[in-house]
Amino acid sequence: MGWVILGILVLVGIWVVGIYNGLVQLRVRGDGAWSDIDVQLKRRYDLIPNLVETVKGYAAHEKGVFQSVTEARTRAMSATSPVAKGEAEQGLAGALKTLFAVAENYPQLRASENFQGLQNSLNQVEEAIQNSRRYYNAVVRDYNTKLQVIPDSLVASLGGFKAKEFFQPDSPEERKNVKVSF
């Protein structure tokens, strides 16, 4: 009888350790995915000053646009949590849309190889950010789900696991067309 109880306790221990390790793996994957997003966002932040300088050469009188892009970039770089980063990224995306709308009015600028190269690089980075965001949000969804289902939630509460925030820079407001007036 003692061996049966001992066997059951060992199995329960192995089961709890398995749940705990699964939660740790998802948490680490989420941290890694966030790091990937952060790297892509840094690449984007590094491209923006070059883009602004290139457009400035053709449209020097659009100081308000350049200032809003610079301020939005600074806010986005200083945001730390996924929610704060998402909100700051909304502002930056809107400012970049305005910058590109201004660039549309300058055919010489659009024809510039430097501008086209920067625009292509930015498009590639945007795609990488989207892919990284999808992966991060999928991992966060799986992790947060495990934190809420029984028996994983019991182990999670004992282990001190906390839910992660989703990274959602897309909002209905961001999807609207930018209104530019001269």
C-alpha positions, 0 to 999 in steps of 0.5 A, a space after each residue: 500500500 505504501 508503494 502505491 501511495 509513493 508511486 502516485 506521489 511521484 507521478 503527481 510530482 512529475 506531472 507538476 514539474 512537467 506543467 511548470 517546465 511547460 510554463 517556463 518554456 512559453 515564458 522564455 519563448 515570449 521573452 525571446 519573441 519580444 526581443 526579436 520585435 525590439 531588434 526589428 523596431 531598433 532597425 526601423 528607428 535607425 532608418 527613420 533619421 536617414 529617411 527624414 534627412 533625405 526628404 528634408 533635402 527636397 521639402 525643407 519647408 515641411 518642418 512640422 512633419 519632420 518634427 512630428 516624426 522625430 518626436 514620435 520616434 523618440 516616444 516609441 524608443 522610450 516606451 518599454 512595455 508591449 502596450 506602451 510600445 504599441 501605442 507609441 508605434 501607432 503615433 510613429 506609423 501615423 507620422 511616417 504615413 504623413 512623411 510619405 504623403 509629403 514625399 508624394 508631392 515631390 517627383 524628384 524625391 520619389 525618383 531618388 535612389 537613396 529615397 527608394 532604397 530607404 523606403 524599401 528597407 523600411 518596408 522590409 523592416 515593417 514586414 519583419 516587425 509584423 512577422 515578429 509581432 504575430 509570433 510574439 502574440 501567438 506565444 503570449 496567447 498560448 502562455 496566457 491560456 495556460 495560466 488560466 486553464 486548470 490544472 496549469 493555473 494552479 501550478 502557475 499561481 504557485 510558481 508566481 507566473 504572471 500574464 504577458 501583454 499583447 503587442 498591438 500597434 494596429 488600431 482602427 485609427 491607424 488604418 485610416 488614410 492620412 489627411 494631408 493639407 498644404 
